[in-house]
């Protein structure tokens, strides 16, 4: 035989030399859940290894991550007062705004801070926007989200990440930021976010589950590939700097399709359900956690993701799995 592909699989040296997919620590974003109080670091039962942090313990944990090379974080606020109009999401002293200030005070430009922009953790009903007669109002919600994004930018956020899936919110946020001289604040849009069953552990962690109904009238139907691309292209036209696919593992085909049709960087969110399934199976002794975790990471980047948001990121770097 002339053609023997196994020649290039002979040993680790040649396998590394010809590897077609590369993974770097610079691709990782690590999510955090910020809660009220001081000295708080409480484990989240549904997400082994992940905790709620108050701002002071967050700073300490981020410092440890920085030493590993983990210099990008995504912040979620948990525990604000819940109201019908979600007004607690955009006040100057919100949990997320204060956490951003503390991180920037401690680390300056050594840390890149991304903030989630969504109303679900701030509403009494748990939906991602303003609810009236059991309908989530689009334009009224967009106005709230623009205020929320601005409050985060004022606190020092480097990037805002709207996750609500309201129509037109990227354009409204870009307009609000630019009008207030935050032209350098980037937008990473949850452009293709599905109404997924993979979010269960997150909703416990963020206390953000809807108390009535579901989110299918605004999050996407996973059966519709053409609609997925339309959503992404609309966000691109409105000024998004990065497009995101969420969840990641069940939607590698979507990541790949989007990669082929846009020149913007693509992020994927390795969500809580994907994370917790790996953790649970590993704890039961059914899988090798390191091998499965890294197989998933390479699948994301092989599909075309430039950025991986993952709860695994810290342990990957701590345990030197790369």
C-alpha positions, -999 to 999 in steps of 0.1 A, spaced: 0 0 0 11 35 -9 -13 53 13 -10 45 50 -27 72 71 -15 54 103 21 67 96 10 101 109 -6 85 140 26 65 150 34 84 182 24 115 202 50 137 186 38 132 151 2 133 162 7 167 178 25 180 147 -3 172 123 -32 180 146 -58 199 125 -77 213 155 -59 234 182 -72 244 216 -58 273 236 -65 287 270 -71 321 253 -104 306 239 -120 301 273 -145 323 292 -154 313 327 -189 320 341 -195 332 376 -227 336 397 -226 368 419 -247 370 450 -252 396 478 -232 397 510 -196 393 521 -175 362 525 -199 340 505 -188 310 485 -216 285 485 -215 253 463 -243 249 438 -258 214 442 -268 209 406 -234 220 393 -206 202 412 -175 224 414 -194 256 408 -203 281 435 -221 314 442 -197 342 451 -201 375 468 -180 403 452 -151 399 477 -147 362 473 -152 366 436 -121 388 434 -101 362 453 -113 334 430 -106 354 398 -71 362 411 -64 324 414 -78 319 379 -56 347 365 -26 328 377 -37 299 355 -42 322 325 -80 324 328 -84 361 321 -120 363 307 -151 360 329 -189 361 323 -209 375 353 -245 366 362 -263 383 391 -283 362 415 -304 375 444 -314 409 434 -349 421 443 -374 407 418 -400 431 404 -425 431 376 -405 456 357 -370 441 363 -358 475 375 -332 460 398 -312 448 368 -301 483 358 -297 503 390 -262 517 397 -256 495 427 -266 462 412 -247 431 421 -232 428 387 -222 464 384 -206 463 418 -188 431 410 -175 447 378 -161 476 397 -144 454 422 -128 433 395 -116 463 376 -103 479 408 -83 448 416 -70 438 382 -76 466 357 -70 455 322 -56 422 332 -91 409 334 -117 410 306 -152 413 321 -183 402 302 -217 407 317 -249 388 309 -278 411 299 -312 395 306 -341 402 329 -350 366 339 -332 367 373 -348 401 381 -385 395 374 -411 380 398 -423 356 371 -389 345 358 -393 353 322 -367 372 302 -387 403 298 -417 424 308 -448 403 310 -483 415 303 -514 392 300 -490 362 299 -471 377 269 -435 388 270 -435 423 255 -406 428 231 -400 465 227 -406 473 264 -381 446 273 -355 459 249 -356 493 266 -349 477 299 -321 456 285 -304 487 269 -305 504 304 -290 472 319 -262 471 293 -254 508 299 -252 503 337 -227 475 332 -206 496 308 -207 525 333 -193 501 359 -164 492 336 -176 461 317 -155 453 286 -183 435 269 -220 429 273 -238 397 263 -276 400 257 -291 365 262 -328 374 261 -336 367 225 -358 398 220 -360 412 185 -339 443 179 -321 442 213 -286 443 198 -293 474 178 -309 491 208 -280 483 231 -254 494 205 -273 527 201 -275 532 238 -239 525 244 -227 547 215 -249 576 226 -232 575 260 -197 573 245 -191 536 251 -182 529 215 -154 505 226 -178 483 247 -183 452 227 -214 431 223 -214 393 223 -249 384 213 -266 352 222 -276 351 186 -288 315 183 -302 305 217 -325 276 218 -355 268 240 -335 240 254 -339 214 282 -301 217 288 -305 248 310 -320 231 341 -290 233 365 -284 269 355 -319 279 364 -314 265 398 -281 284 401 -295 317 389 -329 313 404 -343 322 370 -368 295 361 -402 309 348 -429 302 373 -455 298 346 -453 288 310 -421 284 290 -397 305 268 -406 292 234 -422 324 222 -387 341 223 -360 314 225 -355 295 193 -371 263 180 -343 238 175 -360 224 144 -355 255 123 -320 258 107 -330 287 83 -344 307 112 -312 302 131 -291 318 104 -316 346 100 -313 355 137 -276 355 136 -274 377 105 -299 402 120 -276 405 151 -246 410 128 -265 438 110 -274 454 143 -238 457 154 -229 425 173 -192 419 175 -194 382 184 -222 357 176 -230 329 201 -246 295 197 -262 281 229 -262 253 239 -231 239 222 -228 202 224 -261 193 207 -257 220 181 -222 214 166 -239 215 132 -252 250 138 -218 262 149 -203 248 117 -230 263 95 -226 297 111 -188 295 108 -192 291 70 -215 321 67 -201 348 88 -167 365 93 -174 374 129 -159 354 157 -182 326 170 -187 318 207 -204 287 220 -218 282 255 -211 247 270 -241 250 292 -250 238 327 -268 206 316 -239 196 294 -215 203 323 -236 185 350 -241 154 329 -204 150 325 -199 156 363 -227 131 373 -214 104 349 -179 108 362 -189 107 398 -207 75 391 -176 60 375 -192 56 341 -168 79 321 -133 93 323 -141 130 331 -109 144 317 -111 125 284 -148 133 279 -144 169 288 -115 174 264 -133 155 237 -161 180 240 -138 210 240 -121 199 208 -155 192 192 -165 228 198 -134 242 182 -135 217 154 -170 228 146 -157 264 143 -160 280 177 -134 307 184 -146 312 220 -157 286 245 -178 296 275 -175 266 299 -178 257 335 -150 232 329 -125 259 320 -110 263 355 -104 227 361 -90 222 326 -63 247 334 -58 237 370 -54 201 361 -33 208 330 -56 188 308 -44 207 277 
